[in-house]
Amino acid sequence: MTAQKIEIAFGRSHLNLRLPPGAEPHVIRKAAMPKLPDPHQAVRDALAQPVGAPPLAELARGKASACILICDITRPVPNRLFLRPMIETIHAAGV
């Protein structure tokens, strides 16, 4: 029985792995999602009307400071898309 080789996504590249004989890898992929026609508006809408939570502006109102946590560059998160609207929203709410 020979070792298996697989390639997995790693940061902005890939990582080649050699698995021991007998290993049974299971690759889990995220489901394909349709692209939004206007992602910027979708973010603004989500901040104004989130599911199961008050709007961000309501949460920020009356607060003196805020802390925003973002993922580092190893995670495929579109920080550029939502960070500015978050800051603008909490700033407009008085933070």
N, CA, C and O atoms as a Tinker XYZ file with bonds, in Angstrom:
   380  protein
     1  N      0.852000   -1.178000    0.000000    73     2
     2  CA     0.000000    0.000000    0.000000    64     1     3
     3  C      0.896000    1.240000    0.000000    63     2     4     5
     4  O      1.793000    1.339000    0.838000    81     3
     5  N      0.676000    2.197000   -0.925000    73     3     6
     6  CA     1.514000    3.395000   -1.017000    64     5     7
     7  C      0.799000    4.587000   -0.390000    63     6     8     9
     8  O     -0.424000    4.600000   -0.246000    81     7
     9  N      1.587000    5.576000   -0.026000    73     7    10
    10  CA     1.032000    6.791000    0.567000    64     9    11
    11  C      0.283000    7.584000   -0.507000    63    10    12    13
    12  O      0.670000    7.595000   -1.675000    81    11
    13  N     -0.790000    8.243000   -0.088000    73    11    14
    14  CA    -1.570000    9.089000   -0.993000    64    13    15
    15  C     -1.050000   10.524000   -0.914000    63    14    16    17
    16  O     -0.541000   10.960000    0.119000    81    15
    17  N     -1.188000   11.237000   -2.010000    73    15    18
    18  CA    -0.835000   12.651000   -2.028000    64    17    19
    19  C     -2.109000   13.441000   -2.313000    63    18    20    21
    20  O     -2.883000   13.097000   -3.206000    81    19
    21  N     -2.311000   14.499000   -1.541000    73    19    22
    22  CA    -3.442000   15.392000   -1.808000    64    21    23
    23  C     -2.945000   16.827000   -1.733000    63    22    24    25
    24  O     -1.914000   17.103000   -1.119000    81    23
    25  N     -3.676000   17.735000   -2.354000    73    23    26
    26  CA    -3.355000   19.154000   -2.336000    64    25    27
    27  C     -4.527000   19.877000   -1.684000    63    26    28    29
    28  O     -5.678000   19.681000   -2.074000    81    27
    29  N     -4.233000   20.714000   -0.690000    73    27    30
    30  CA    -5.296000   21.466000   -0.026000    64    29    31
    31  C     -5.001000   22.963000   -0.134000    63    30    32    33
    32  O     -3.847000   23.377000   -0.243000    81    31
    33  N     -6.060000   23.757000   -0.101000    73    31    34
    34  CA    -5.902000   25.207000   -0.116000    64    33    35
    35  C     -5.218000   25.637000    1.170000    63    34    36    37
    36  O     -5.531000   25.133000    2.249000    81    35
    37  N     -4.278000   26.575000    1.049000    73    35    38
    38  CA    -3.539000   27.051000    2.205000    64    37    39
    39  C     -3.172000   28.506000    1.950000    63    38    40    41
    40  O     -2.309000   28.791000    1.119000    81    39
    41  N     -3.820000   29.430000    2.656000    73    39    42
    42  CA    -3.587000   30.848000    2.404000    64    41    43
    43  C     -4.007000   31.194000    0.994000    63    42    44    45
    44  O     -5.134000   30.914000    0.586000    81    43
    45  N     -3.104000   31.801000    0.253000    73    43    46
    46  CA    -3.410000   32.146000   -1.146000    64    45    47
    47  C     -2.824000   31.134000   -2.114000    63    46    48    49
    48  O     -2.807000   31.359000   -3.325000    81    47
    49  N     -2.350000   30.035000   -1.587000    73    47    50
    50  CA    -1.710000   29.018000   -2.404000    64    49    51
    51  C     -2.277000   27.642000   -2.039000    63    50    52    53
    52  O     -3.435000   27.516000   -1.641000    81    51
    53  N     -1.445000   26.629000   -2.183000    73    51    54
    54  CA    -1.831000   25.260000   -1.854000    64    53    55
    55  C     -0.715000   24.575000   -1.082000    63    54    56    57
    56  O      0.444000   24.989000   -1.123000    81    55
    57  N     -1.086000   23.546000   -0.395000    73    55    58
    58  CA    -0.132000   22.772000    0.386000    64    57    59
    59  C     -0.277000   21.320000   -0.046000    63    58    60    61
    60  O     -1.374000   20.763000   -0.022000    81    59
    61  N      0.827000   20.715000   -0.439000    73    59    62
    62  CA     0.814000   19.312000   -0.836000    64    61    63
    63  C      1.076000   18.448000    0.395000    63    62    64    65
    64  O      2.043000   18.669000    1.124000    81    63
    65  N      0.224000   17.482000    0.616000    73    63    66
    66  CA     0.355000   16.588000    1.762000    64    65    67
    67  C      0.502000   15.152000    1.295000    63    66    68    69
    68  O     -0.102000   14.741000    0.304000    81    67
    69  N      1.302000   14.406000    2.013000    73    67    70
    70  CA     1.433000   12.978000    1.765000    64    69    71
    71  C      0.788000   12.280000    2.958000    63    70    72    73
    72  O      1.227000   12.446000    4.097000    81    71
    73  N     -0.242000   11.510000    2.693000    73    71    74
    74  CA    -0.971000   10.823000    3.752000    64    73    75
    75  C     -0.400000    9.433000    3.971000    63    74    76    77
    76  O      0.097000    8.804000    3.036000    81    75
    77  N     -0.470000    8.960000    5.187000    73    75    78
    78  CA     0.049000    7.617000    5.467000    64    77    79
    79  C     -0.815000    6.549000    4.787000    63    78    80    81
    80  O     -1.996000    6.780000    4.526000    81    79
    81  N     -0.239000    5.402000    4.505000    73    79    82
    82  CA    -1.019000    4.321000    3.898000    64    81    83
    83  C     -2.251000    3.999000    4.753000    63    82    84    85
    84  O     -2.173000    3.956000    5.981000    81    83
    85  N     -3.368000    3.778000    4.096000    73    83    86
    86  CA    -4.599000    3.428000    4.797000    64    85    87
    87  C     -5.447000    4.621000    5.191000    63    86    88    89
    88  O     -6.596000    4.446000    5.596000    81    87
    89  N     -4.904000    5.851000    5.084000    73    87    90
    90  CA    -5.681000    7.046000    5.428000    64    89    91
    91  C     -6.803000    7.212000    4.415000    63    90    92    93
    92  O     -6.619000    6.948000    3.227000    81    91
    93  N     -7.961000    7.649000    4.884000    73    91    94
    94  CA    -9.115000    7.875000    4.013000    64    93    95
    95  C     -9.532000    9.336000    4.105000    63    94    96    97
    96  O    -10.382000    9.688000    4.923000    81    95
    97  N     -8.942000   10.191000    3.272000    73    95    98
    98  CA    -9.270000   11.624000    3.344000    64    97    99
    99  C    -10.677000   11.901000    2.817000    63    98   100   101
   100  O    -11.161000   11.223000    1.911000    81    99
   101  N    -11.313000   12.899000    3.395000    73    99   102
   102  CA   -12.624000   13.372000    2.946000    64   101   103
   103  C    -12.506000   14.873000    2.713000    63   102   104   105
   104  O    -12.314000   15.636000    3.660000    81   103
   105  N    -12.620000   15.291000    1.482000    73   103   106
   106  CA   -12.507000   16.703000    1.144000    64   105   107
   107  C    -13.889000   17.336000    1.273000    63   106   108   109
   108  O    -14.857000   16.872000    0.671000    81   107
   109  N    -13.964000   18.398000    2.062000    73   107   110
   110  CA   -15.222000   19.106000    2.265000    64   109   111
   111  C    -15.097000   20.460000    1.574000    63   110   112   113
   112  O    -14.193000   21.240000    1.873000    81   111
   113  N    -15.995000   20.722000    0.666000    73   111   114
   114  CA   -15.977000   21.986000   -0.075000    64   113   115
   115  C    -17.235000   22.767000    0.256000    63   114   116   117
   116  O    -18.291000   22.187000    0.506000    81   115
   117  N    -17.114000   24.090000    0.256000    73   115   118
   118  CA   -18.294000   24.904000    0.493000    64   117   119
   119  C    -19.181000   24.851000   -0.741000    63   118   120   121
   120  O    -18.710000   24.672000   -1.864000    81   119
   121  N    -20.452000   25.008000   -0.507000    73   119   122
   122  CA   -21.407000   24.984000   -1.614000    64   121   123
   123  C    -21.231000   26.230000   -2.482000    63   122   124   125
   124  O    -20.886000   27.300000   -1.981000    81   123
   125  N    -21.465000   26.088000   -3.754000    73   123   126
   126  CA   -21.390000   27.232000   -4.663000    64   125   127
   127  C    -22.516000   28.208000   -4.322000    63   126   128   129
   128  O    -23.663000   27.808000   -4.128000    81   127
   129  N    -22.176000   29.464000   -4.253000    73   127   130
   130  CA   -23.154000   30.494000   -3.920000    64   129   131
   131  C    -23.263000   31.470000   -5.090000    63   130   132   133
   132  O    -22.264000   31.776000   -5.741000    81   131
   133  N    -24.467000   31.955000   -5.354000    73   131   134
   134  CA   -24.600000   32.941000   -6.433000    64   133   135
   135  C    -23.967000   34.267000   -6.019000    63   134   136   137
   136  O    -23.980000   34.624000   -4.840000    81   135
   137  N    -23.417000   34.990000   -6.981000    73   135   138
   138  CA   -22.824000   36.294000   -6.696000    64   137   139
   139  C    -23.935000   37.326000   -6.535000    63   138   140   141
   140  O    -24.932000   37.305000   -7.256000    81   139
   141  N    -23.746000   38.219000   -5.587000    73   139   142
   142  CA   -24.715000   39.280000   -5.355000    64   141   143
   143  C    -24.554000   40.355000   -6.422000    63   142   144   145
   144  O    -23.431000   40.678000   -6.808000    81   143
   145  N    -25.670000   40.916000   -6.908000    73   143   146
   146  CA   -25.555000   41.962000   -7.928000    64   145   147
   147  C    -24.868000   43.225000   -7.399000    63   146   148   149
   148  O    -24.170000   43.909000   -8.147000    81   147
   149  N    -25.067000   43.538000   -6.101000    73   147   150
   150  CA   -24.451000   44.718000   -5.500000    64   149   151
   151  C    -23.992000   44.361000   -4.085000    63   150   152   153
   152  O    -24.718000   44.606000   -3.122000    81   151
   153  N    -22.788000   43.783000   -3.950000    73   151   154
   154  CA   -22.317000   43.350000   -2.639000    64   153   155
   155  C    -22.217000   44.484000   -1.618000    63   154   156   157
   156  O    -22.454000   44.268000   -0.430000    81   155
   157  N    -21.867000   45.689000   -2.073000    73   155   158
   158  CA   -21.748000   46.815000   -1.153000    64   157   159
   159  C    -23.106000   47.155000   -0.535000    63   158   160   161
   160  O    -23.200000   47.411000    0.665000    81   159
   161  N    -24.149000   47.155000   -1.357000    73   159   162
   162  CA   -25.488000   47.430000   -0.834000    64   161   163
   163  C    -25.950000   46.289000    0.072000    63   162   164   165
   164  O    -26.635000   46.529000    1.067000    81   163
   165  N    -25.586000   45.067000   -0.260000    73   163   166
   166  CA   -25.960000   43.920000    0.576000    64   165   167
   167  C    -25.348000   44.036000    1.970000    63   166   168   169
   168  O    -25.992000   43.688000    2.960000    81   167
   169  N    -24.113000   44.521000    2.054000    73   167   170
   170  CA   -23.471000   44.722000    3.358000    64   169   171
   171  C    -24.198000   45.820000    4.127000    63   170   172   173
   172  O    -24.499000   45.652000    5.309000    81   171
   173  N    -24.483000   46.945000    3.467000    73   171   174
   174  CA   -25.205000   48.033000    4.143000    64   173   175
   175  C    -26.567000   47.551000    4.638000    63   174   176   177
   176  O    -26.981000   47.877000    5.751000    81   175
   177  N    -27.259000   46.775000    3.807000    73   175   178
   178  CA   -28.563000   46.238000    4.206000    64   177   179
   179  C    -28.435000   45.305000    5.405000    63   178   180   181
   180  O    -29.263000   45.339000    6.315000    81   179
   181  N    -27.396000   44.471000    5.403000    73   179   182
   182  CA   -27.199000   43.523000    6.507000    64   181   183
   183  C    -26.883000   44.242000    7.809000    63   182   184   185
   184  O    -27.319000   43.803000    8.874000    81   183
   185  N    -26.134000   45.338000    7.746000    73   183   186
   186  CA   -25.840000   46.106000    8.952000    64   185   187
   187  C    -27.081000   46.825000    9.473000    63   186   188   189
   188  O    -27.248000   46.990000   10.681000    81   187
   189  N    -27.946000   47.250000    8.560000    73   187   190
   190  CA   -29.170000   47.967000    8.945000    64   189   191
   191  C    -30.298000   47.029000    9.360000    63   190   192   193
   192  O    -31.132000   47.384000   10.194000    81   191
   193  N    -30.322000   45.832000    8.776000    73   191   194
   194  CA   -31.403000   44.878000    9.061000    64   193   195
   195  C    -30.844000   43.470000    9.210000    63   194   196   197
   196  O    -31.124000   42.608000    8.378000    81   195
   197  N    -30.052000   43.220000   10.262000    73   195   198
   198  CA   -29.484000   41.880000   10.440000    64   197   199
   199  C    -30.565000   40.872000   10.836000    63   198   200   201
   200  O    -31.638000   41.249000   11.307000    81   199
   201  N    -30.275000   39.623000   10.642000    73   199   202
   202  CA   -31.207000   38.552000   11.001000    64   201   203
   203  C    -31.005000   38.215000   12.479000    63   202   204   205
   204  O    -29.907000   37.837000   12.887000    81   203
   205  N    -32.046000   38.348000   13.265000    73   203   206
   206  CA   -31.995000   37.940000   14.665000    64   205   207
   207  C    -31.190000   38.831000   15.592000    63   206   208   209
   208  O    -30.785000   38.391000   16.668000    81   207
   209  N    -30.950000   40.071000   15.200000    73   207   210
   210  CA   -30.192000   40.990000   16.050000    64   209   211
   211  C    -30.609000   42.420000   15.734000    63   210   212   213
   212  O    -31.144000   42.689000   14.659000    81   211
   213  N    -30.366000   43.337000   16.665000    73   211   214
   214  CA   -30.658000   44.745000   16.374000    64   213   215
   215  C    -29.682000   45.291000   15.332000    63   214   216   217
   216  O    -28.594000   44.740000   15.165000    81   215
   217  N    -30.050000   46.359000   14.632000    73   215   218
   218  CA   -29.143000   46.993000   13.679000    64   217   219
   219  C    -27.860000   47.459000   14.370000    63   218   220   221
   220  O    -27.877000   47.800000   15.553000    81   219
   221  N    -26.764000   47.472000   13.639000    73   219   222
   222  CA   -25.486000   47.888000   14.199000    64   221   223
   223  C    -25.560000   49.298000   14.764000    63   222   224   225
   224  O    -25.009000   49.559000   15.833000    81   223
   225  N    -26.232000   50.215000   14.067000    73   223   226
   226  CA   -26.336000   51.598000   14.546000    64   225   227
   227  C    -27.026000   51.651000   15.906000    63   226   228   229
   228  O    -26.634000   52.432000   16.773000    81   227
   229  N    -28.035000   50.835000   16.092000    73   227   230
   230  CA   -28.743000   50.790000   17.376000    64   229   231
   231  C    -27.820000   50.265000   18.477000    63   230   232   233
   232  O    -27.823000   50.790000   19.590000    81   231
   233  N    -27.045000   49.250000   18.176000    73   231   234
   234  CA   -26.102000   48.711000   19.166000    64   233   235
   235  C    -25.016000   49.718000   19.526000    63   234   236   237
   236  O    -24.554000   49.754000   20.666000    81   235
   237  N    -24.608000   50.537000   18.558000    73   235   238
   238  CA   -23.518000   51.486000   18.770000    64   237   239
   239  C    -23.981000   52.774000   19.452000    63   238   240   241
   240  O    -23.187000   53.447000   20.110000    81   239
   241  N    -25.257000   53.118000   19.300000    73   239   242
   242  CA   -25.766000   54.374000   19.835000    64   241   243
   243  C    -25.530000   54.467000   21.343000    63   242   244   245
   244  O    -25.859000   53.550000   22.096000    81   243
   245  N    -24.951000   55.599000   21.767000    73   243   246
   246  CA   -24.708000   55.835000   23.180000    64   245   247
   247  C    -23.415000   55.237000   23.710000    63   246   248   249
   248  O    -23.096000   55.404000   24.887000    81   247
   249  N    -22.682000   54.561000   22.880000    73   247   250
   250  CA   -21.419000   53.934000   23.304000    64   249   251
   251  C    -20.261000   54.905000   23.070000    63   250   252   253
   252  O    -20.317000   55.751000   22.177000    81   251
   253  N    -19.229000   54.775000   23.871000    73   251   254
   254  CA   -18.065000   55.662000   23.757000    64   253   255
   255  C    -16.961000   55.075000   22.889000    63   254   256   257
   256  O    -16.120000   55.811000   22.373000    81   255
   257  N    -16.959000   53.748000   22.723000    73   255   258
   258  CA   -15.904000   53.126000   21.926000    64   257   259
   259  C    -16.423000   51.813000   21.347000    63   258   260   261
   260  O    -17.484000   51.314000   21.724000    81   259
   261  N    -15.647000   51.281000   20.433000    73   259   262
   262  CA   -16.008000   50.009000   19.802000    64   261   263
   263  C    -14.735000   49.244000   19.464000    63   262   264   265
   264  O    -13.670000   49.835000   19.285000    81   263
   265  N    -14.854000   47.957000   19.382000    73   263   266
   266  CA   -13.743000   47.095000   18.988000    64   265   267
   267  C    -14.234000   46.211000   17.840000    63   266   268   269
   268  O    -15.225000   45.496000   17.983000    81   267
   269  N    -13.552000   46.262000   16.724000    73   267   270
   270  CA   -13.908000   45.451000   15.563000    64   269   271
   271  C    -12.821000   44.406000   15.372000    63   270   272   273
   272  O    -11.650000   44.747000   15.206000    81   271
   273  N    -13.197000   43.152000   15.394000    73   271   274
   274  CA   -12.254000   42.064000   15.166000    64   273   275
   275  C    -12.382000   41.590000   13.735000    63   274   276   277
   276  O    -13.491000   41.375000   13.247000    81   275
   277  N    -11.261000   41.424000   13.060000    73   275   278
   278  CA   -11.278000   40.914000   11.694000    64   277   279
   279  C    -10.329000   39.726000   11.594000    63   278   280   281
   280  O     -9.395000   39.592000   12.385000    81   279
   281  N    -10.580000   38.869000   10.612000    73   279   282
   282  CA    -9.709000   37.726000   10.378000    64   281   283
   283  C     -8.406000   38.201000    9.748000    63   282   284   285
   284  O     -8.370000   39.222000    9.062000    81   283
   285  N     -7.345000   37.452000    9.988000    73   283   286
   286  CA    -6.067000   37.794000    9.382000    64   285   287
   287  C     -6.061000   37.365000    7.909000    63   286   288   289
   288  O     -7.060000   36.856000    7.401000    81   287
   289  N     -4.951000   37.571000    7.245000    73   287   290
   290  CA    -4.884000   37.327000    5.803000    64   289   291
   291  C     -4.955000   35.848000    5.420000    63   290   292   293
   292  O     -5.064000   35.524000    4.238000    81   291
   293  N     -4.895000   34.956000    6.396000    73   291   294
   294  CA    -4.956000   33.531000    6.055000    64   293   295
   295  C     -6.391000   33.043000    5.867000    63   294   296   297
   296  O     -6.607000   31.895000    5.480000    81   295
   297  N     -7.361000   33.893000    6.134000    73   295   298
   298  CA    -8.770000   33.522000    5.976000    64   297   299
   299  C     -9.358000   34.286000    4.795000    63   298   300   301
   300  O     -9.111000   35.485000    4.657000    81   299
   301  N    -10.121000   33.625000    3.950000    73   299   302
   302  CA   -10.685000   34.299000    2.774000    64   301   303
   303  C    -11.923000   35.127000    3.129000    63   302   304   305
   304  O    -13.047000   34.763000    2.783000    81   303
   305  N    -11.700000   36.242000    3.821000    73   303   306
   306  CA   -12.786000   37.123000    4.248000    64   305   307
   307  C    -12.641000   38.451000    3.512000    63   306   308   309
   308  O    -11.544000   39.008000    3.462000    81   307
   309  N    -13.730000   38.969000    2.939000    73   307   310
   310  CA   -13.639000   40.231000    2.190000    64   309   311
   311  C    -13.660000   41.449000    3.119000    63   310   312   313
   312  O    -14.617000   42.224000    3.103000    81   311
   313  N    -12.613000   41.620000    3.926000    73   311   314
   314  CA   -12.560000   42.731000    4.877000    64   313   315
   315  C    -12.774000   44.085000    4.198000    63   314   316   317
   316  O    -13.426000   44.964000    4.762000    81   315
   317  N    -12.236000   44.255000    3.010000    73   315   318
   318  CA   -12.391000   45.531000    2.293000    64   317   319
   319  C    -13.857000   45.843000    1.997000    63   318   320   321
   320  O    -14.240000   47.007000    1.881000    81   319
   321  N    -14.660000   44.813000    1.879000    73   319   322
   322  CA   -16.064000   45.006000    1.541000    64   321   323
   323  C    -16.876000   45.512000    2.724000    63   322   324   325
   324  O    -17.732000   46.379000    2.548000    81   323
   325  N    -16.633000   44.998000    3.917000    73   323   326
   326  CA   -17.513000   45.342000    5.028000    64   325   327
   327  C    -16.897000   46.209000    6.120000    63   326   328   329
   328  O    -17.633000   46.734000    6.954000    81   327
   329  N    -15.580000   46.380000    6.148000    73   327   330
   330  CA   -14.970000   47.131000    7.235000    64   329   331
   331  C    -15.345000   48.614000    7.199000    63   330   332   333
   332  O    -15.744000   49.170000    8.222000    81   331
   333  N    -15.226000   49.252000    6.051000    73   331   334
   334  CA   -15.576000   50.678000    5.951000    64   333   335
   335  C    -17.042000   50.922000    6.308000    63   334   336   337
   336  O    -17.313000   51.829000    7.094000    81   335
   337  N    -18.004000   50.161000    5.774000    73   335   338
   338  CA   -19.403000   50.399000    6.178000    64   337   339
   339  C    -19.631000   50.197000    7.680000    63   338   340   341
   340  O    -20.453000   50.893000    8.275000    81   339
   341  N    -18.924000   49.268000    8.287000    73   339   342
   342  CA   -19.063000   49.077000    9.734000    64   341   343
   343  C    -18.568000   50.309000   10.476000    63   342   344   345
   344  O    -19.244000   50.809000   11.376000    81   343
   345  N    -17.400000   50.797000   10.105000    73   343   346
   346  CA   -16.834000   51.976000   10.763000    64   345   347
   347  C    -17.730000   53.193000   10.543000    63   346   348   349
   348  O    -18.013000   53.933000   11.485000    81   347
   349  N    -18.173000   53.401000    9.313000    73   347   350
   350  CA   -19.058000   54.520000    9.023000    64   349   351
   351  C    -20.358000   54.445000    9.821000    63   350   352   353
   352  O    -20.858000   55.465000   10.297000    81   351
   353  N    -20.899000   53.248000    9.966000    73   351   354
   354  CA   -22.152000   53.063000   10.704000    64   353   355
   355  C    -21.979000   53.403000   12.182000    63   354   356   357
   356  O    -22.795000   54.129000   12.750000    81   355
   357  N    -20.931000   52.889000   12.803000    73   355   358
   358  CA   -20.763000   53.167000   14.225000    64   357   359
   359  C    -20.341000   54.615000   14.475000    63   358   360   361
   360  O    -20.679000   55.193000   15.508000    81   359
   361  N    -19.603000   55.197000   13.530000    73   359   362
   362  CA   -19.234000   56.595000   13.651000    64   361   363
   363  C    -20.480000   57.477000   13.562000    63   362   364   365
   364  O    -20.643000   58.398000   14.362000    81   363
   365  N    -21.348000   57.203000   12.607000    73   363   366
   366  CA   -22.589000   57.967000   12.456000    64   365   367
   367  C    -23.496000   57.809000   13.676000    63   366   368   369
   368  O    -24.305000   58.693000   13.959000    81   367
   369  N    -23.373000   56.710000   14.394000    73   367   370
   370  CA   -24.189000   56.474000   15.587000    64   369   371
   371  C    -23.608000   57.172000   16.813000    63   370   372   373
   372  O    -24.200000   57.115000   17.891000    81   371
   373  N    -22.449000   57.833000   16.662000    73   371   374
   374  CA   -21.893000   58.602000   17.752000    64   373   375
   375  C    -20.678000   58.015000   18.432000    63   374   376   377
   376  O    -20.162000   58.606000   19.380000    81   375
   377  N    -20.217000   56.894000   17.985000    73   375   378
   378  CA   -19.022000   56.298000   18.607000    64   377   379
   379  C    -17.802000   57.042000   18.109000    63   378   380
   380  O    -16.680000   56.717000   18.497000    81   379
